[in-house]
């Protein structure tokens, strides 16, 4: 059993060696992560223990390095343990992730929107030429466009929601290397916190006349707080971190 120091400078554990090896394999810790065995007060690198790849155990007389916050910050990984995925995501990463999700959403609905626009323009053009509006053709064209647009939007929504619920990421967040976790233990928030508290409740508040615009602007500006948690993060008890 070992206790290790996470990227936030706090101690986590004790945990069995096989659990820590899983963290190493997943990139949540590395061989420079500080650790001490149960029953010992000596802090060493994980790589110094035979359980994690050292050819032989270092001599017991080796002086233990000082486990200071500055030293740990320099040598511990961004994601040290499973319950502490990493440092807070930067405001730039969060903005780019949201922007990428918006671009992907626009790209998905664009074909259907163009089909609707083309059908409407063609009907108007024929009407100006004196040919009248081709009722069935116009309805069929607009209907086809609506079908394509609806299918694409619903498919993207389902994919994004599944990713959010199962891994705390949208497509944009996955590309930018950030994810949503709970504030208390760094776990995946799940359906209620992600969908109901983080998405639906803020959307309902934003729809309230007059108050909605104020809420939306305030929600955005909360990103400039020290903990970078927007109002929807506070409502859901979540934060966005690097992975």
C-alpha positions in Angstrom: 0.0 0.0 0.0 1.3 3.4 -0.9 0.3 7.1 -0.3 1.1 9.5 -3.1 1.1 13.3 -3.6 -1.4 14.5 -6.2 -0.9 17.4 -8.5 -2.7 19.7 -6.0 0.0 19.0 -3.3 -2.4 16.8 -1.2 -1.8 13.3 -0.1 -4.0 10.5 -1.5 -4.2 6.9 -0.4 -3.1 4.5 0.8 -3.8 2.6 -2.3 -2.6 -0.9 -3.4 0.3 -1.2 -5.9 -1.9 -2.6 -8.7 -4.2 0.4 -8.5 -1.2 2.8 -8.8 0.1 0.7 -11.8 -3.3 1.3 -13.5 -2.9 5.1 -12.9 0.6 4.9 -14.4 -0.7 3.0 -17.4 -3.5 5.6 -17.9 -1.2 8.5 -17.6 -2.7 9.7 -14.3 0.7 9.4 -12.5 4.3 9.0 -13.6 7.5 7.6 -12.2 8.4 11.0 -10.7 5.2 11.1 -8.6 6.1 11.3 -4.9 5.0 8.3 -2.9 5.7 6.5 0.4 4.9 3.0 1.5 2.6 2.4 4.4 4.5 2.3 7.6 7.3 4.5 6.3 7.8 8.2 6.5 10.2 8.4 3.6 9.0 10.0 0.4 10.4 8.6 -2.9 9.7 8.6 -6.6 7.3 5.9 -7.7 10.1 4.8 -10.1 12.3 4.1 -7.0 10.1 1.3 -5.9 10.5 -2.2 -7.3 6.7 -2.5 -7.5 6.8 0.1 -10.3 9.8 -0.9 -12.3 13.0 -0.2 -10.3 15.6 -2.9 -10.8 16.4 -2.8 -7.1 15.2 -0.9 -4.1 17.2 2.1 -3.1 19.2 1.8 0.1 17.2 2.7 3.2 19.9 5.3 4.2 19.1 7.4 1.1 17.9 10.8 2.4 14.2 11.4 1.7 13.6 14.4 -0.6 11.7 17.3 0.9 8.0 17.0 0.0 7.4 20.7 -0.5 4.7 22.2 -2.6 7.2 23.7 -5.0 9.1 20.5 -5.5 5.9 18.5 -6.0 4.5 21.0 -8.5 7.7 20.6 -10.6 7.8 16.8 -10.7 4.2 15.5 -10.3 2.1 15.0 -13.4 -0.9 17.1 -14.3 -3.1 14.2 -13.5 -1.7 12.3 -10.5 -4.6 10.1 -9.2 -8.0 9.0 -10.3 -9.8 11.2 -7.9 -7.8 14.3 -8.8 -7.8 14.4 -12.7 -5.6 17.5 -12.9 -5.3 21.3 -12.8 -8.2 23.6 -13.7 -8.7 24.0 -17.4 -7.6 27.4 -18.7 -10.2 29.9 -19.8 -8.8 29.7 -23.4 -9.3 25.9 -23.5 -12.8 26.2 -22.3 -13.6 28.9 -24.8 -12.1 27.0 -27.7 -13.9 23.8 -26.7 -17.2 25.7 -26.7 -16.4 27.4 -30.0 -15.5 24.0 -31.6 -18.8 22.5 -30.4 -20.7 25.4 -31.9 -18.8 25.0 -35.2 -19.6 21.3 -35.3 -23.3 22.0 -34.5 -23.4 24.6 -37.3 -21.8 22.1 -39.8 -24.4 19.5 -38.9 -27.4 21.6 -39.5 -26.0 23.5 -42.5 -27.0 20.9 -45.2 -30.6 20.8 -44.1 -30.8 24.6 -43.7 -29.4 25.0 -47.3 -32.0 22.6 -48.6 -34.8 24.6 -47.0 -33.3 27.9 -48.3 -32.8 26.5 -51.8 -36.4 25.2 -52.0 -37.8 28.6 -50.8 -35.6 30.6 -53.2 -36.6 28.3 -56.1 -40.3 28.8 -55.3 -39.9 32.6 -55.1 -37.9 32.7 -58.4 -40.6 30.7 -60.2 -43.2 33.0 -58.8 -41.5 36.1 -60.1 -41.2 34.5 -63.6 -45.0 34.1 -63.6 -44.9 30.4 -63.2 -46.6 30.4 -59.8 -45.4 28.7 -56.7 -44.9 24.9 -57.2 -46.7 23.9 -54.1 -45.9 20.2 -53.9 -42.3 20.6 -55.0 -41.8 23.4 -52.5 -43.3 21.5 -49.7 -41.3 18.4 -50.6 -38.1 20.4 -50.7 -38.7 22.2 -47.4 -39.8 18.9 -45.8 -36.7 17.1 -47.0 -34.5 19.9 -45.6 -36.3 19.9 -42.3 -35.9 16.1 -42.1 -32.1 16.3 -42.8 -31.7 19.2 -40.3 -33.7 17.5 -37.6 -31.9 14.2 -38.0 -28.5 15.8 -37.9 -29.3 18.0 -34.9 -30.8 15.1 -32.9 -27.9 12.8 -33.8 -25.4 15.3 -32.6 -27.3 16.0 -29.5 -27.5 12.3 -28.6 -23.7 11.9 -29.2 -22.8 15.0 -27.2 -25.1 14.0 -24.3 -23.8 10.4 -24.3 -20.2 11.7 -24.1 -21.1 14.2 -21.4 -22.9 11.6 -19.2 -20.3 8.8 -19.7 -17.0 10.8 -19.7 -17.8 14.4 -18.8 -16.7 15.6 -22.3 -18.2 17.0 -25.5 -16.4 16.6 -28.8 -14.9 20.0 -28.3 -13.7 19.3 -24.8 -12.2 15.9 -25.8 -10.3 17.6 -28.6 -9.0 20.3 -26.2 -8.1 17.8 -23.5 -10.5 19.0 -20.8 -13.4 17.3 -19.0 -16.1 18.0 -16.4 -15.7 16.4 -13.0 -17.4 16.8 -9.6 -15.8 19.4 -7.3 -15.7 17.1 -4.2 -14.0 13.9 -5.5 -13.1 14.5 -9.2 -15.5 11.8 -10.3 -17.7 11.7 -13.4 -20.8 13.9 -12.7 -23.3 11.6 -14.3 -26.7 12.3 -15.9 -28.4 14.4 -13.1 -25.6 16.9 -12.6 -24.5 17.1 -16.3 -27.9 17.2 -18.0 -30.4 18.4 -15.4 -28.3 20.8 -13.3 -25.6 21.9 -15.7 -27.7 22.1 -19.0 -31.4 22.2 -18.4 -31.6 24.4 -15.3 -29.4 27.1 -16.7 -31.3 27.0 -20.0 -34.6 27.5 -18.2 -33.1 30.4 -16.2 -31.8 31.9 -19.4 -35.3 31.8 -20.9 -36.9 33.9 -18.2 -37.8 37.3 -19.6 -35.4 40.1 -18.6 -33.7 38.0 -15.9 -32.5 35.5 -18.5 -30.1 37.9 -20.3 -28.7 39.0 -17.0 -28.2 35.4 -15.8 -26.5 34.4 -19.1 -24.0 37.3 -19.0 -23.3 36.7 -15.3 -22.8 33.0 -16.0 -20.2 33.8 -18.6 -18.4 36.3 -16.5 -18.1 33.9 -13.6 -15.3 32.2 -15.6 -13.0 35.0 -14.4 -13.3 33.9 -10.8 -10.2 32.3 -9.3 -11.7 28.8 -9.4 -13.0 29.4 -13.0 -16.4 28.0 -12.1 -19.4 29.4 -14.0 -22.8 29.6 -12.4 -23.8 26.3 -14.1 -20.7 24.7 -12.5 -21.8 26.0 -9.1 -25.4 24.7 -9.6 -24.1 21.2 -10.6 -21.1 21.1 -8.2 -18.7 20.6 -11.0 -15.4 22.0 -12.4 -13.6 21.7 -15.7 -10.0 20.3 -15.5 -7.2 19.2 -17.9 -6.8 15.5 -18.6 
